[in-house]
């Protein structure tokens, strides 16, 4: 099977082939995320059905704590 060397575009009845640059570019390594997604896990007391609700992404999370204030 042959590998495609370019991307074909058709515009106004004219076919053009432009080089595929995505394979020629160097890809940067993906940086790992330092934060976790905080998930609220709720469970029904009658049927024990569980529901997960994502809240936000942060390093530290506290429910019902004092708010941090500037100054």
N, C-alpha and C positions, 0 to 999 in steps of 0.2 A: 504494500500500500504506500502510495506516495504522500509525502508531507507537504502541506500547502506552504508555498514560499511567500505568499502575499495575500492581501485582502482585495476581493473583487468588488467594485462598486459600479452600479449602472445608473446613469443619470442622463436624461433626455436622449435615450437610445444609444449612448456612447458608453462602452465598457472600458473601465480603467483598472489597472492593477497597481496598487501601491504596496511598498514593502511592509511586512508585519514587524513592527519595532518591539513588540512586547517580548519576543524571544531573545532579542539582542540586548535589551536593557538588563543591568544587574539588579537583582532583587535584594532589598535590605532585609536583614533578619528581623522577625517580629519580636518586639520587646514584650516581656511578660508583664501582665497587669499586677500591680501591688495591692489592689483593693479587692475585696470580696463583695458580692451582691448580698445584701441583707434580705432574708426571706422570712416573712411572717407565716408560721404554720398554724392553721386553725383546724380543730377537730370537733365534729358534731358529737354532743354527749349522748344523743339517742342512737344514731346509726353508726357511729365511729367513722364517718366519712371524713377524709382529710382534704384540706384545701391549702395550697401554697400561694402566697401573694408576694411578689418581689416589691421591696420598698425603695431602696436606693443602693448606690455603690459607695462604700466608705470603709475606712480602716477601723474606726471605733464607733460603736453605736450603743446607746443606752436609752431604755424606755422609761419614762417617768422621772428622769433625773433633772437636776437644775440646769437651766440654760446657761451657756457660757456667755459672758458679757465683756465687752471691751472696756478698758479703763479701769 
